[in-house]
Amino acid sequence: MKRMKYMMTLLCAAQVCLAGWANAAPLSITLPPETAVLKPSALPGYPLAQQKCSICHSADYINFQPPGMTLAQWTAEAGKMQHVYGAPISDQDVSTIGVYLAVTYGSAQTSDADVQAALNPSAGPPPAAPAAKVDAMALLQSNGCLACHSIDQKVVGPAYHAVAAKYAGDPQALVKVASSIQHGGTGKWGNIPMPPFAQISPDNLQTLATFILQQ
């Protein structure tokens, strides 16, 4: 009988604890602001890495890689991001980013023959004729914008509905939104920084900004 009473007491205590947990306020966790940055460089892969790599991970991911990696190794890492993790980068982006990472973080030198070959591909196809205006949704997908934004729900960054509402009636809205896309920044929608998209052409910036403001 004493054992039965003891077990009942434990059961009641457990139920009280569970009830307390169920009624407790949700736990709120605030992450520290991002401080890691990519090492600056005059190489064309630097702004491209700022734009593309920071969509999915911090610059610390690069800092944690083994020192002295070669051009082939860094290019393979960039290729893995493309083929395994679905990063929105082209084969040319992989090569360009690989050069930047290998020279800035690895053992490669700008004067190396393989680096120069990657920077100045001589056997590539001739420049293509100007393409027709790209669809806004295709631009959003190819630049990884939808990894952090959606049309009507906040993800990492604000929903495009919220951006359109913020700038409603502002005669400079198109210029401001296009500039935010091109230069990135932090503070407008919280502490999480938006990477710069400096590689997007002026026409495509206008297409994206117009689409966002129409939501």
Buried (B, 14 or more C-beta within 10 A) or exposed (E): EEEEEEEEEEEEEEEEEEEEEEEEEEEEEEEEEBEEEBBEBEBBBBBBBBBBBBBBEBBEBBEEBEEEBBBEBBBEBBBEBBEEEEBBBEEEBBBBBBBBBBBBBBBBEEEBEBBEBBBEEEEEEEEEEEEEEBEBEEBBEBBBBEBBBBEEEBEEBBBBBBBBEBBEEEEEBBEBBBBBBBEBEEEEBEEEBBBBBBBBEEEBBBBBBBBBBEE
